[in-house]
Each structure stands twice: as structure tokens, then as C-alpha cells.
Amino acid sequence: MHFEPSLILALGLLGLISGFLAGLLGIGGGMIMVPFVTAILSSQGVDPQLSIKMAIATSMATIVFTSVSSLRAHHKRGAIRWDLVKSLAPGIVLGAGIASIGVFAVLKGSTLALVFALFVGFSATQMFLDKKPAPSRSVPGPMGLLGTGSVIGFLSGLVGAGGGFVSVPFMTWCNVPIHAAVATSAALGFPIALANALGFVVSGSGVAQLPPYSLGYIWFPALVVIASCSILTAPLGAAAAHKLPVKRLKRVFASVLYLLATYMLYRAVVSW
């Protein structure tokens, strides 16, 4: 595996873009990172099945750093609902452990690519529809939040995303204001990413054919470059979230997601 300047530049640009989107939309950046890291690893000669798994794991590991930068920016504005973070976090850790240590290791990379494509396509459609919640709907009780957190952590572990595509619609569905939902989702990205990343290190230990400088399923060089760049732009995205027409931006971003979902569907088919 060769680390030419062009490879480092591509990873750095990916980090800058994903970091900004993490702060702007509370999505963790994984929906952007996974397809591109998959393509980069495949171009470096990594087995297609393994490259998909490593892209998901590496994306999740970078979110550990992106989420800290993003949540600090949102916290300074007083936008995070810490009561929801504390209630959802236990379920998130539980769901993440089941996904990253158990299910992830068993599933083929092509199956994970298919799950990713379907999940991203669904998320993009939700962005376009932008349905409004019923005025009387409110946040569920402790058991409801535990269950919701488990689903968020589990899905995040399978697709390498920070959970924003589940947590933001869930919170707005419960009549949490959109800016508070985005900010809270950014804060939830930390326990989601940390629990899943640790799980990927455990489940990837001893796997054959891992490229050099791998930590379990996590590709360390990509983690360092992407994380270093993403923490620079996450606060800028968080600041922009309070100024820009987020609804309009989401629809533009949804169009990009459809293209990325199509690419990952292609990867699933060719590597089956």
C-alpha cells in the first residue's frame, strides 16, 4: 500500500467536507466517508469484502473526534438537550456493542454495503419529505428512550454513521426544535462512535489480510488524516447551522446521498 500525496490530499479533503456536514446537519459525516473510503481502499488492492467493513469502521472511528469538536460548538450556544443525551446513551452503547462486536463480524461486506445503500436511500427520502410531527407528540419515557437508543446504536454500527439520520428525525417527530435536535444528535455522536469503534477493534482483531497500520477493522492512516481535518471544519458547520436555511440544504444533500447509495448498491452487487 502506497501513501502518495494524492491519497493524503483526498483523505484530507474528505475530512474537511465530512466535518463541516457533521456540524451543519448533525450527521457525523459517515454517510459521506463510507463510500469514498471504500473506493480508496479498493483502489489500494484491499479485498472488496474487507474494504467495505474497514470503511465503515474507520468512518465510525473518525466520528469520535468530529463529534467532540461539533458538540463543543453546539454546547456553547446552549442548544444541546443533555437530558435526552443521558437518557439515550445507555441504549446506544448496548445497541452499538451488539452491532460492532456481534453482527458486524458475521455479515459479509457486500451485505453491509446493501444495508448501507438502503439506509442512506431511506434517509435521503426522509430529508425530501420533511414531514411535520403532530403538535401533541412528545418525547417518550425512560424505557422508550432506552429502546430508541438501542436502535440508533445498532444501525450506526452497521452503516458507520453517527446516528443523526435516526436521532434527528426521531427528535423532530417528538417536537424537539430542529436546531436542538441537530445539536443533540451531534452530542450523541460521541457515545455512538466510541462504543462502536471499540467494538470494531475487538471484532477485527486477528482478521486475515488486513492492510498495514490497521487496528482491528480500523484503517489508522485514514483515521488520522480525516479526523485531523474534520475537527477543523465541524465548528464552522455548527455555526452555519444556526444561520443557513437548513431545510433547503438538506434537500440538496439528499440528492448527493442518492448518488452515494447507488454507488454502495453497485459495490454490494459486484462484490457479492
C-alpha atoms as an extended CHARMM CRD file, in Angstrom:
* protein
*
       272  EXT
         1         1  MET       CA              0.0000000000        0.0000000000        0.0000000000  PROA      1               0.0000000000
         2         2  HSD       CA              1.4610000000        3.3460000000       -1.0830000000  PROA      2               0.0000000000
         3         3  PHE       CA              0.7310000000        6.6780000000        0.6200000000  PROA      3               0.0000000000
         4         4  GLU       CA              1.2110000000        9.1280000000       -2.2290000000  PROA      4               0.0000000000
         5         5  PRO       CA              0.4950000000       12.8510000000       -1.6960000000  PROA      5               0.0000000000
         6         6  SER       CA             -2.6710000000       12.4760000000       -3.7920000000  PROA      6               0.0000000000
         7         7  LEU       CA             -4.0290000000        9.8420000000       -1.3740000000  PROA      7               0.0000000000
         8         8  ILE       CA             -3.3260000000       12.0470000000        1.6600000000  PROA      8               0.0000000000
         9         9  LEU       CA             -4.8990000000       15.0280000000       -0.1310000000  PROA      9               0.0000000000
        10        10  ALA       CA             -8.0430000000       13.0140000000       -0.9480000000  PROA      10              0.0000000000
        11        11  LEU       CA             -8.4080000000       11.8460000000        2.6590000000  PROA      11              0.0000000000
        12        12  GLY       CA             -7.8410000000       15.3950000000        3.9370000000  PROA      12              0.0000000000
        13        13  LEU       CA            -10.4910000000       16.8530000000        1.6200000000  PROA      13              0.0000000000
        14        14  LEU       CA            -12.8890000000       14.1160000000        2.7040000000  PROA      14              0.0000000000
        15        15  GLY       CA            -12.2340000000       15.0600000000        6.3200000000  PROA      15              0.0000000000
        16        16  LEU       CA            -12.8950000000       18.7660000000        5.7070000000  PROA      16              0.0000000000
        17        17  ILE       CA            -16.2110000000       18.0680000000        3.9620000000  PROA      17              0.0000000000
        18        18  SER       CA            -17.4620000000       15.4390000000        6.4090000000  PROA      18              0.0000000000
        19        19  GLY       CA            -16.5250000000       17.5920000000        9.4040000000  PROA      19              0.0000000000
        20        20  PHE       CA            -18.4880000000       20.5600000000        8.0810000000  PROA      20              0.0000000000
        21        21  LEU       CA            -21.5320000000       18.3820000000        7.3720000000  PROA      21              0.0000000000
        22        22  ALA       CA            -21.2890000000       16.8490000000       10.8390000000  PROA      22              0.0000000000
        23        23  GLY       CA            -21.5970000000       20.2760000000       12.4240000000  PROA      23              0.0000000000
        24        24  LEU       CA            -24.1980000000       21.5640000000        9.9690000000  PROA      24              0.0000000000
        25        25  LEU       CA            -26.6220000000       18.6240000000        9.9250000000  PROA      25              0.0000000000
        26        26  GLY       CA            -25.6340000000       16.5940000000       13.0000000000  PROA      26              0.0000000000
        27        27  ILE       CA            -24.9530000000       13.5120000000       10.8730000000  PROA      27              0.0000000000
        28        28  GLY       CA            -21.4130000000       12.5640000000       11.8830000000  PROA      28              0.0000000000
        29        29  GLY       CA            -20.1830000000       12.5880000000        8.2860000000  PROA      29              0.0000000000
        30        30  GLY       CA            -20.2830000000        8.8060000000        7.9290000000  PROA      30              0.0000000000
        31        31  MET       CA            -22.6960000000        8.8560000000        5.0020000000  PROA      31              0.0000000000
        32        32  ILE       CA            -20.0560000000       10.7170000000        3.0050000000  PROA      32              0.0000000000
        33        33  MET       CA            -16.9960000000        8.8970000000        4.3290000000  PROA      33              0.0000000000
        34        34  VAL       CA            -18.0010000000        5.2580000000        3.8850000000  PROA      34              0.0000000000
        35        35  PRO       CA            -18.4140000000        5.2240000000        0.0710000000  PROA      35              0.0000000000
        36        36  PHE       CA            -15.2270000000        7.2060000000       -0.5320000000  PROA      36              0.0000000000
        37        37  VAL       CA            -13.0610000000        5.2410000000        1.9230000000  PROA      37              0.0000000000
        38        38  THR       CA            -14.4200000000        2.0330000000        0.3680000000  PROA      38              0.0000000000
        39        39  ALA       CA            -13.3150000000        3.2500000000       -3.0660000000  PROA      39              0.0000000000
        40        40  ILE       CA             -9.8960000000        4.3360000000       -1.7660000000  PROA      40              0.0000000000
        41        41  LEU       CA             -9.2170000000        1.0130000000       -0.0160000000  PROA      41              0.0000000000
        42        42  SER       CA            -10.3450000000       -0.9680000000       -3.0610000000  PROA      42              0.0000000000
        43        43  SER       CA             -8.0100000000        1.0770000000       -5.2690000000  PROA      43              0.0000000000
        44        44  GLN       CA             -5.1750000000        0.1370000000       -2.8980000000  PROA      44              0.0000000000
        45        45  GLY       CA             -5.7580000000       -3.5570000000       -3.5300000000  PROA      45              0.0000000000
        46        46  VAL       CA             -7.7540000000       -4.4150000000       -0.3910000000  PROA      46              0.0000000000
        47        47  ASP       CA            -10.2720000000       -7.2490000000       -0.8380000000  PROA      47              0.0000000000
        48        48  PRO       CA            -13.7010000000       -5.7550000000       -1.7380000000  PROA      48              0.0000000000
        49        49  GLN       CA            -15.4870000000       -7.5130000000        1.1280000000  PROA      49              0.0000000000
        50        50  LEU       CA            -12.8880000000       -6.2890000000        3.6220000000  PROA      50              0.0000000000
        51        51  SER       CA            -12.6870000000       -2.7510000000        2.2080000000  PROA      51              0.0000000000
        52        52  ILE       CA            -16.3880000000       -2.1830000000        2.9080000000  PROA      52              0.0000000000
        53        53  LYS       CA            -16.0410000000       -3.3440000000        6.5100000000  PROA      53              0.0000000000
        54        54  MET       CA            -12.9120000000       -1.2540000000        7.0630000000  PROA      54              0.0000000000
        55        55  ALA       CA            -14.5470000000        1.8370000000        5.5570000000  PROA      55              0.0000000000
        56        56  ILE       CA            -17.4940000000        1.5310000000        7.9550000000  PROA      56              0.0000000000
        57        57  ALA       CA            -15.2110000000        1.0000000000       10.9560000000  PROA      57              0.0000000000
        58        58  THR       CA            -12.7990000000        3.8060000000       10.0090000000  PROA      58              0.0000000000
        59        59  SER       CA            -15.6690000000        6.2030000000        9.4030000000  PROA      59              0.0000000000
        60        60  MET       CA            -17.0580000000        5.4510000000       12.8430000000  PROA      60              0.0000000000
        61        61  ALA       CA            -13.6670000000        5.9750000000       14.4980000000  PROA      61              0.0000000000
        62        62  THR       CA            -13.2860000000        9.4270000000       12.9240000000  PROA      62              0.0000000000
        63        63  ILE       CA            -16.6910000000       10.4230000000       14.3030000000  PROA      63              0.0000000000
        64        64  VAL       CA            -15.2490000000       10.0890000000       17.8260000000  PROA      64              0.0000000000
        65        65  PHE       CA            -13.1490000000       13.1790000000       17.1050000000  PROA      65              0.0000000000
        66        66  THR       CA            -15.6120000000       15.0180000000       14.8760000000  PROA      66              0.0000000000
        67        67  SER       CA            -18.4010000000       14.7120000000       17.4260000000  PROA      67              0.0000000000
        68        68  VAL       CA            -16.3010000000       16.2450000000       20.2200000000  PROA      68              0.0000000000
        69        69  SER       CA            -15.4770000000       19.2770000000       18.0980000000  PROA      69              0.0000000000
        70        70  SER       CA            -19.0670000000       19.6310000000       16.9190000000  PROA      70              0.0000000000
        71        71  LEU       CA            -20.7350000000       19.1490000000       20.3000000000  PROA      71              0.0000000000
        72        72  ARG       CA            -18.4690000000       21.7640000000       21.9200000000  PROA      72              0.0000000000
        73        73  ALA       CA            -19.5900000000       24.3110000000       19.3320000000  PROA      73              0.0000000000
        74        74  HSD       CA            -23.2740000000       23.4560000000       19.8540000000  PROA      74              0.0000000000
        75        75  HSD       CA            -22.8930000000       23.4120000000       23.6580000000  PROA      75              0.0000000000
        76        76  LYS       CA            -21.5220000000       26.9550000000       23.6380000000  PROA      76              0.0000000000
        77        77  ARG       CA            -24.8020000000       28.0190000000       22.0320000000  PROA      77              0.0000000000
        78        78  GLY       CA            -26.8200000000       26.1580000000       24.6840000000  PROA      78              0.0000000000
        79        79  ALA       CA            -28.6010000000       24.1220000000       22.0180000000  PROA      79              0.0000000000
        80        80  ILE       CA            -27.9720000000       20.5580000000       23.2980000000  PROA      80              0.0000000000
        81        81  ARG       CA            -30.7220000000       18.7190000000       25.1870000000  PROA      81              0.0000000000
        82        82  TRP       CA            -28.4620000000       16.9780000000       27.6820000000  PROA      82              0.0000000000
        83        83  ASP       CA            -31.4460000000       15.2840000000       29.3300000000  PROA      83              0.0000000000
        84        84  LEU       CA            -32.0560000000       13.4010000000       26.0730000000  PROA      84              0.0000000000
        85        85  VAL       CA            -28.3550000000       12.5890000000       25.6810000000  PROA      85              0.0000000000
        86        86  LYS       CA            -28.2530000000       10.9980000000       29.1580000000  PROA      86              0.0000000000
        87        87  SER       CA            -31.4470000000        9.0080000000       28.5320000000  PROA      87              0.0000000000
        88        88  LEU       CA            -30.4750000000        7.7360000000       25.0760000000  PROA      88              0.0000000000
        89        89  ALA       CA            -26.7900000000        6.9800000000       25.7460000000  PROA      89              0.0000000000
        90        90  PRO       CA            -27.2190000000        3.6590000000       27.6750000000  PROA      90              0.0000000000
        91        91  GLY       CA            -29.3070000000        2.1580000000       24.8880000000  PROA      91              0.0000000000
        92        92  ILE       CA            -26.8510000000        3.4750000000       22.2970000000  PROA      92              0.0000000000
        93        93  VAL       CA            -23.9330000000        1.6840000000       23.9730000000  PROA      93              0.0000000000
        94        94  LEU       CA            -25.9670000000       -1.5400000000       24.1750000000  PROA      94              0.0000000000
        95        95  GLY       CA            -27.0320000000       -1.4200000000       20.5230000000  PROA      95              0.0000000000
        96        96  ALA       CA            -23.5460000000       -0.4600000000       19.3810000000  PROA      96              0.0000000000
        97        97  GLY       CA            -21.9830000000       -3.4110000000       21.1970000000  PROA      97              0.0000000000
        98        98  ILE       CA            -24.4080000000       -5.8820000000       19.6300000000  PROA      98              0.0000000000
        99        99  ALA       CA            -23.7440000000       -4.4640000000       16.1530000000  PROA      99              0.0000000000
       100       100  SER       CA            -19.9700000000       -3.9170000000       16.1760000000  PROA      100             0.0000000000
       101       101  ILE       CA            -18.8420000000       -6.9720000000       18.1350000000  PROA      101             0.0000000000
       102       102  GLY       CA            -21.5040000000       -9.4680000000       17.1100000000  PROA      102             0.0000000000
       103       103  VAL       CA            -23.4870000000       -8.8700000000       13.9210000000  PROA      103             0.0000000000
       104       104  PHE       CA            -20.8360000000       -6.8480000000       12.0420000000  PROA      104             0.0000000000
       105       105  ALA       CA            -18.2180000000       -9.6000000000       12.2790000000  PROA      105             0.0000000000
       106       106  VAL       CA            -20.6290000000      -12.2260000000       10.9490000000  PROA      106             0.0000000000
       107       107  LEU       CA            -22.1010000000      -10.3490000000        7.9760000000  PROA      107             0.0000000000
       108       108  LYS       CA            -20.3180000000      -10.2190000000        4.6190000000  PROA      108             0.0000000000
       109       109  GLY       CA            -19.0490000000       -6.8590000000        3.3930000000  PROA      109             0.0000000000
       110       110  SER       CA            -21.4510000000       -6.9940000000        0.4460000000  PROA      110             0.0000000000
       111       111  THR       CA            -24.3930000000       -7.4350000000        2.8240000000  PROA      111             0.0000000000
       112       112  LEU       CA            -23.2560000000       -4.4290000000        4.8520000000  PROA      112             0.0000000000
       113       113  ALA       CA            -22.9340000000       -2.4070000000        1.6310000000  PROA      113             0.0000000000
       114       114  LEU       CA            -26.5180000000       -3.3310000000        0.7420000000  PROA      114             0.0000000000
       115       115  VAL       CA            -27.7360000000       -2.3230000000        4.2230000000  PROA      115             0.0000000000
       116       116  PHE       CA            -25.8330000000        0.9560000000        3.8870000000  PROA      116             0.0000000000
       117       117  ALA       CA            -27.3380000000        1.6820000000        0.4610000000  PROA      117             0.0000000000
       118       118  LEU       CA            -30.8940000000        1.0030000000        1.6510000000  PROA      118             0.0000000000
       119       119  PHE       CA            -30.4110000000        3.0140000000        4.8340000000  PROA      119             0.0000000000
       120       120  VAL       CA            -28.9440000000        6.0120000000        3.0200000000  PROA      120             0.0000000000
       121       121  GLY       CA            -31.6810000000        5.8850000000        0.3870000000  PROA      121             0.0000000000
       122       122  PHE       CA            -34.3290000000        5.8350000000        3.1110000000  PROA      122             0.0000000000
       123       123  SER       CA            -32.6220000000        8.7070000000        4.9520000000  PROA      123             0.0000000000
       124       124  ALA       CA            -32.4420000000       10.8040000000        1.7740000000  PROA      124             0.0000000000
       125       125  THR       CA            -36.1480000000       10.2400000000        1.1620000000  PROA      125             0.0000000000
       126       126  GLN       CA            -36.9530000000       11.3420000000        4.7120000000  PROA      126             0.0000000000
       127       127  MET       CA            -34.9990000000       14.5290000000        4.0610000000  PROA      127             0.0000000000
       128       128  PHE       CA            -37.0240000000       15.3000000000        0.9560000000  PROA      128             0.0000000000
       129       129  LEU       CA            -40.4030000000       14.5770000000        2.5600000000  PROA      129             0.0000000000
       130       130  ASP       CA            -39.6690000000       16.6510000000        5.6900000000  PROA      130             0.0000000000
       131       131  LYS       CA            -42.8930000000       15.5450000000        7.3950000000  PROA      131             0.0000000000
       132       132  LYS       CA            -44.1250000000       17.6340000000       10.2910000000  PROA      132             0.0000000000
       133       133  PRO       CA            -44.9210000000       15.9150000000       13.6350000000  PROA      133             0.0000000000
       134       134  ALA       CA            -48.2780000000       16.0470000000       15.3390000000  PROA      134             0.0000000000
       135       135  PRO       CA            -48.3990000000       19.0290000000       17.7270000000  PROA      135             0.0000000000
       136       136  SER       CA            -49.3120000000       16.8220000000       20.7000000000  PROA      136             0.0000000000
       137       137  ARG       CA            -46.4660000000       14.3160000000       20.2780000000  PROA      137             0.0000000000
       138       138  SER       CA            -43.7560000000       14.3740000000       22.9560000000  PROA      138             0.0000000000
       139       139  VAL       CA            -40.5650000000       12.5510000000       23.9440000000  PROA      139             0.0000000000
       140       140  PRO       CA            -41.2670000000        9.0110000000       25.2840000000  PROA      140             0.0000000000
       141       141  GLY       CA            -40.4300000000        7.8180000000       28.7890000000  PROA      141             0.0000000000
       142       142  PRO       CA            -37.1930000000        6.1620000000       30.0190000000  PROA      142             0.0000000000
       143       143  MET       CA            -37.9050000000        2.7070000000       28.5370000000  PROA      143             0.0000000000
       144       144  GLY       CA            -38.9190000000        4.2140000000       25.2130000000  PROA      144             0.0000000000
       145       145  LEU       CA            -35.6890000000        6.2170000000       25.0730000000  PROA      145             0.0000000000
       146       146  LEU       CA            -33.6570000000        3.1280000000       26.0460000000  PROA      146             0.0000000000
       147       147  GLY       CA            -35.1910000000        1.2070000000       23.1540000000  PROA      147             0.0000000000
       148       148  THR       CA            -34.7310000000        4.0900000000       20.7360000000  PROA      148             0.0000000000
       149       149  GLY       CA            -31.1030000000        4.4970000000       21.7760000000  PROA      149             0.0000000000
       150       150  SER       CA            -30.5010000000        0.7800000000       21.1700000000  PROA      150             0.0000000000
       151       151  VAL       CA            -31.8770000000        1.0480000000       17.6350000000  PROA      151             0.0000000000
       152       152  ILE       CA            -29.7590000000        4.1500000000       16.9220000000  PROA      152             0.0000000000
       153       153  GLY       CA            -26.5720000000        2.4980000000       18.2330000000  PROA      153             0.0000000000
       154       154  PHE       CA            -27.2510000000       -0.7390000000       16.3480000000  PROA      154             0.0000000000
       155       155  LEU       CA            -27.9720000000        0.8950000000       12.9790000000  PROA      155             0.0000000000
       156       156  SER       CA            -24.9930000000        3.2160000000       13.3610000000  PROA      156             0.0000000000
       157       157  GLY       CA            -22.7080000000        0.2400000000       13.9300000000  PROA      157             0.0000000000
       158       158  LEU       CA            -23.8900000000       -1.4660000000       10.7530000000  PROA      158             0.0000000000
       159       159  VAL       CA            -23.5520000000        1.5480000000        8.4510000000  PROA      159             0.0000000000
       160       160  GLY       CA            -20.7160000000        3.5550000000       10.0490000000  PROA      160             0.0000000000
       161       161  ALA       CA            -22.7630000000        6.7030000000       10.6410000000  PROA      161             0.0000000000
       162       162  GLY       CA            -23.1190000000        8.8940000000       13.7010000000  PROA      162             0.0000000000
       163       163  GLY       CA            -26.8130000000        8.1800000000       14.0950000000  PROA      163             0.0000000000
       164       164  GLY       CA            -28.0750000000       11.5910000000       13.0270000000  PROA      164             0.0000000000
       165       165  PHE       CA            -30.2890000000       10.1240000000       10.3190000000  PROA      165             0.0000000000
       166       166  VAL       CA            -32.2460000000        8.3080000000       13.0040000000  PROA      166             0.0000000000
       167       167  SER       CA            -31.9160000000       10.5980000000       16.0090000000  PROA      167             0.0000000000
       168       168  VAL       CA            -32.7030000000       13.9120000000       14.2640000000  PROA      168             0.0000000000
       169       169  PRO       CA            -35.9540000000       12.6710000000       12.6350000000  PROA      169             0.0000000000
       170       170  PHE       CA            -36.8980000000       10.9450000000       15.9150000000  PROA      170             0.0000000000
       171       171  MET       CA            -36.4230000000       14.1100000000       17.9640000000  PROA      171             0.0000000000
       172       172  THR       CA            -38.2120000000       16.3770000000       15.4860000000  PROA      172             0.0000000000
       173       173  TRP       CA            -41.0190000000       13.7680000000       15.3470000000  PROA      173             0.0000000000
       174       174  CYS       CA            -41.2520000000       14.2890000000       19.1310000000  PROA      174             0.0000000000
       175       175  ASN       CA            -41.4970000000       18.0640000000       18.6040000000  PROA      175             0.0000000000
       176       176  VAL       CA            -37.9350000000       18.8780000000       19.6410000000  PROA      176             0.0000000000
       177       177  PRO       CA            -36.9830000000       22.0500000000       17.6740000000  PROA      177             0.0000000000
       178       178  ILE       CA            -34.7820000000       21.2800000000       14.6640000000  PROA      178             0.0000000000
       179       179  HSD       CA            -31.7170000000       23.2130000000       15.8670000000  PROA      179             0.0000000000
       180       180  ALA       CA            -31.8890000000       21.4900000000       19.2680000000  PROA      180             0.0000000000
       181       181  ALA       CA            -32.3150000000       18.1160000000       17.5190000000  PROA      181             0.0000000000
       182       182  VAL       CA            -29.2430000000       18.6960000000       15.3330000000  PROA      182             0.0000000000
       183       183  ALA       CA            -27.1810000000       19.8360000000       18.3230000000  PROA      183             0.0000000000
       184       184  THR       CA            -28.3090000000       16.8950000000       20.4720000000  PROA      184             0.0000000000
       185       185  SER       CA            -27.5650000000       14.4850000000       17.6270000000  PROA      185             0.0000000000
       186       186  ALA       CA            -24.0290000000       15.8860000000       17.4490000000  PROA      186             0.0000000000
       187       187  ALA       CA            -23.5970000000       15.1780000000       21.1760000000  PROA      187             0.0000000000
       188       188  LEU       CA            -24.9790000000       11.6400000000       20.7570000000  PROA      188             0.0000000000
       189       189  GLY       CA            -22.3620000000       11.0300000000       18.0730000000  PROA      189             0.0000000000
       190       190  PHE       CA            -19.6570000000       10.6250000000       20.7350000000  PROA      190             0.0000000000
       191       191  PRO       CA            -21.0670000000        7.6100000000       22.6550000000  PROA      191             0.0000000000
       192       192  ILE       CA            -22.2340000000        6.0820000000       19.3680000000  PROA      192             0.0000000000
       193       193  ALA       CA            -18.7980000000        6.3790000000       17.7730000000  PROA      193             0.0000000000
       194       194  LEU       CA            -16.7560000000        5.4150000000       20.8390000000  PROA      194             0.0000000000
       195       195  ALA       CA            -18.7680000000        2.2770000000       21.6200000000  PROA      195             0.0000000000
       196       196  ASN       CA            -18.7880000000        1.1220000000       18.0010000000  PROA      196             0.0000000000
       197       197  ALA       CA            -15.1130000000        1.9300000000       17.3750000000  PROA      197             0.0000000000
       198       198  LEU       CA            -14.0350000000       -0.1370000000       20.3750000000  PROA      198             0.0000000000
       199       199  GLY       CA            -16.2460000000       -2.9500000000       19.1280000000  PROA      199             0.0000000000
       200       200  PHE       CA            -14.6360000000       -2.8120000000       15.6690000000  PROA      200             0.0000000000
       201       201  VAL       CA            -11.1650000000       -3.0870000000       17.2100000000  PROA      201             0.0000000000
       202       202  VAL       CA            -12.2550000000       -6.1870000000       19.1290000000  PROA      202             0.0000000000
       203       203  SER       CA            -14.1550000000       -7.8850000000       16.3000000000  PROA      203             0.0000000000
       204       204  GLY       CA            -11.3860000000       -7.1250000000       13.7760000000  PROA      204             0.0000000000
       205       205  SER       CA             -8.5510000000       -8.4970000000       15.8810000000  PROA      205             0.0000000000
       206       206  GLY       CA             -6.9260000000      -11.4440000000       14.1580000000  PROA      206             0.0000000000
       207       207  VAL       CA             -8.7140000000      -10.9530000000       10.8330000000  PROA      207             0.0000000000
       208       208  ALA       CA             -6.5290000000      -12.0830000000        7.9410000000  PROA      208             0.0000000000
       209       209  GLN       CA             -5.4840000000       -9.8340000000        5.0170000000  PROA      209             0.0000000000
       210       210  LEU       CA             -5.7960000000       -6.5580000000        6.9100000000  PROA      210             0.0000000000
       211       211  PRO       CA             -3.6360000000       -3.8510000000        5.2800000000  PROA      211             0.0000000000
       212       212  PRO       CA             -0.6530000000       -2.3790000000        7.1660000000  PROA      212             0.0000000000
       213       213  TYR       CA             -1.3130000000        0.0510000000       10.0250000000  PROA      213             0.0000000000
       214       214  SER       CA             -4.7360000000       -1.4040000000       10.8080000000  PROA      214             0.0000000000
       215       215  LEU       CA             -6.2120000000       -1.5000000000       14.3070000000  PROA      215             0.0000000000
       216       216  GLY       CA             -8.8200000000       -4.2200000000       14.0420000000  PROA      216             0.0000000000
       217       217  TYR       CA            -11.0870000000       -3.1290000000       11.2070000000  PROA      217             0.0000000000
       218       218  ILE       CA             -9.9560000000        0.4980000000       11.5720000000  PROA      218             0.0000000000
       219       219  TRP       CA             -7.5020000000        1.8080000000        8.9540000000  PROA      219             0.0000000000
       220       220  PHE       CA             -5.3180000000        4.0340000000       11.0990000000  PROA      220             0.0000000000
       221       221  PRO       CA             -3.7490000000        6.3180000000        8.4190000000  PROA      221             0.0000000000
       222       222  ALA       CA             -7.1870000000        7.3370000000        7.1410000000  PROA      222             0.0000000000
       223       223  LEU       CA             -8.3970000000        7.8680000000       10.7130000000  PROA      223             0.0000000000
       224       224  VAL       CA             -5.5270000000       10.2710000000       11.4780000000  PROA      224             0.0000000000
       225       225  VAL       CA             -5.8290000000       12.3470000000        8.2930000000  PROA      225             0.0000000000
       226       226  ILE       CA             -9.6370000000       12.5370000000        8.1650000000  PROA      226             0.0000000000
       227       227  ALA       CA            -10.0310000000       13.2340000000       11.8840000000  PROA      227             0.0000000000
       228       228  SER       CA             -7.3230000000       15.9320000000       11.8610000000  PROA      228             0.0000000000
       229       229  CYS       CA             -9.1290000000       17.7800000000        9.0760000000  PROA      229             0.0000000000
       230       230  SER       CA            -12.7140000000       17.1820000000       10.2080000000  PROA      230             0.0000000000
       231       231  ILE       CA            -12.2030000000       18.7480000000       13.6390000000  PROA      231             0.0000000000
       232       232  LEU       CA            -11.2190000000       21.9880000000       11.8760000000  PROA      232             0.0000000000
       233       233  THR       CA            -14.4840000000       22.3380000000        9.9580000000  PROA      233             0.0000000000
       234       234  ALA       CA            -17.0330000000       20.8100000000       12.3940000000  PROA      234             0.0000000000
       235       235  PRO       CA            -17.3020000000       24.0700000000       14.4200000000  PROA      235             0.0000000000
       236       236  LEU       CA            -17.8090000000       26.0090000000       11.1700000000  PROA      236             0.0000000000
       237       237  GLY       CA            -20.6740000000       23.7040000000       10.2530000000  PROA      237             0.0000000000
       238       238  ALA       CA            -22.2060000000       24.0820000000       13.7030000000  PROA      238             0.0000000000
       239       239  ALA       CA            -22.0740000000       27.8730000000       13.3930000000  PROA      239             0.0000000000
       240       240  ALA       CA            -23.6110000000       27.7070000000        9.9110000000  PROA      240             0.0000000000
       241       241  ALA       CA            -26.4650000000       25.5130000000       11.1900000000  PROA      241             0.0000000000
       242       242  HSD       CA            -27.7960000000       28.4950000000       13.1570000000  PROA      242             0.0000000000
       243       243  LYS       CA            -27.6270000000       30.8700000000       10.1660000000  PROA      243             0.0000000000
       244       244  LEU       CA            -28.3120000000       28.9380000000        6.9520000000  PROA      244             0.0000000000
       245       245  PRO       CA            -31.6330000000       27.5760000000        5.6250000000  PROA      245             0.0000000000
       246       246  VAL       CA            -31.0090000000       24.0110000000        6.8160000000  PROA      246             0.0000000000
       247       247  LYS       CA            -34.2040000000       22.6510000000        5.2320000000  PROA      247             0.0000000000
       248       248  ARG       CA            -33.0660000000       23.7500000000        1.7720000000  PROA      248             0.0000000000
       249       249  LEU       CA            -29.5530000000       22.4460000000        2.3420000000  PROA      249             0.0000000000
       250       250  LYS       CA            -30.8940000000       19.0740000000        3.4430000000  PROA      250             0.0000000000
       251       251  ARG       CA            -32.7060000000       18.6220000000        0.1490000000  PROA      251             0.0000000000
       252       252  VAL       CA            -29.5450000000       19.3780000000       -1.8000000000  PROA      252             0.0000000000
       253       253  PHE       CA            -27.6040000000       16.9770000000        0.4010000000  PROA      253             0.0000000000
       254       254  ALA       CA            -30.2990000000       14.3120000000       -0.0590000000  PROA      254             0.0000000000
       255       255  SER       CA            -29.6070000000       14.3850000000       -3.7950000000  PROA      255             0.0000000000
       256       256  VAL       CA            -25.9520000000       13.6330000000       -3.1130000000  PROA      256             0.0000000000
       257       257  LEU       CA            -26.9560000000       10.8060000000       -0.7870000000  PROA      257             0.0000000000
       258       258  TYR       CA            -28.9490000000        9.1220000000       -3.5460000000  PROA      258             0.0000000000
       259       259  LEU       CA            -25.8000000000        9.0300000000       -5.6780000000  PROA      259             0.0000000000
       260       260  LEU       CA            -23.7400000000        7.5880000000       -2.8220000000  PROA      260             0.0000000000
       261       261  ALA       CA            -26.4300000000        4.9930000000       -2.0860000000  PROA      261             0.0000000000
       262       262  THR       CA            -26.3740000000        3.9620000000       -5.7530000000  PROA      262             0.0000000000
       263       263  TYR       CA            -22.5890000000        3.5570000000       -5.6320000000  PROA      263             0.0000000000
       264       264  MET       CA            -22.7300000000        1.3700000000       -2.4960000000  PROA      264             0.0000000000
       265       265  LEU       CA            -25.5120000000       -0.7060000000       -4.0770000000  PROA      265             0.0000000000
       266       266  TYR       CA            -23.1630000000       -1.2360000000       -7.0300000000  PROA      266             0.0000000000
       267       267  ARG       CA            -20.3670000000       -2.2560000000       -4.6330000000  PROA      267             0.0000000000
       268       268  ALA       CA            -22.7190000000       -4.7390000000       -2.9740000000  PROA      268             0.0000000000
       269       269  VAL       CA            -23.6020000000       -6.3600000000       -6.3000000000  PROA      269             0.0000000000
       270       270  VAL       CA            -20.0710000000       -6.6060000000       -7.7450000000  PROA      270             0.0000000000
       271       271  SER       CA            -18.5390000000       -7.9550000000       -4.5210000000  PROA      271             0.0000000000
       272       272  TRP       CA            -21.3120000000      -10.4600000000       -3.7140000000  PROA      272             0.0000000000
